[in-house]
């Protein structure tokens, strides 16, 4: 059995290799301003090579998981319903497991290195190019949730299957003229849902129409749903938790009664979907399960036992309510 070196001997070894005192190494780890950035970077690199992680301040040592979220130029958090719900679930999961949480934004990405964060969970779309996180911060492994980034672990809802489920449900109710409203097509999840939509139609010998398809940001959802409604589809799949209320409002403005004039399936917003009139039939993501799987991955990485399986997908659930009309009668 190979014995691990104690923290004292390891920090001494870092000091010897860096040709500085142990006190200087300690100052570098604590963020002391007197340590130059070049030397601090050298010490951090040596620490990673020796698999040394400084102890967190406090009475006990805990593992720290980073959670990377978007922030606007004004340094305000920028989160939709998905991001805010997932962050809540991740906080619950990390707290339940007695782990530390470090919130990372575009402003403090460097904390990944400074605080020796071995695993970080990425929420939402980011400006970083594919693989950029991995190349910039080689000491950290990344887990993305519902957003594929090359080189990262992925935990996601099966978006393609989710859209297929929704369309097949509508078809089973006699619908053939089915519209699709999604957020901007650059999003990986929206691309997957659109593929599922097209595949379900094709497999049921139903031709898709460009008139029935729109991609939009949340603020323009009302206008987009009105454009689709002008071509009189019998049903619309609205993809995005943040667009359900806007879509229902747009149909109301157009004088379309749900589900008598037009049927609608949205994505579950627990604060809205069952309270809209009529209550919406939805596709529901299991946010708690996604959070649990993401934290599982992070813990495996921290413990030095990362999984060989890079991608994990889970199924969405269809919740049947009152927004879809049965045309088979």
Secondary structure, 3 states (H helix, E strand, C coil): CCCCCCHHHHHHHHHHHHCCCHHHHHHHHHCCCCCCHHHHHHHHHHHHHCCCCCCCCCCCCCCEEEEECCECCCCCECCCHHHHHHHHHHHHHHHHCCCEEEEECHHHCCHHHHCCCCEEEEECCCCCCCCHHHHHCCCCEEEEECCCCCCCEEEEECHHHHHHHHHHHHHHCCCCCEEEEECCCCCHHHHHHHHHHHHHHHHCCCCCCHHHEEECCHHHHHHHHHHHHCCCCCEEEECCHHHHHHHHHHHHHCCCCCCCCCEEEEECCCCCCCCCCCCCEEEECCHHHHHHHHHHHHHHHHCCCCCCCCEEEECCEEECCCCCCCCCC
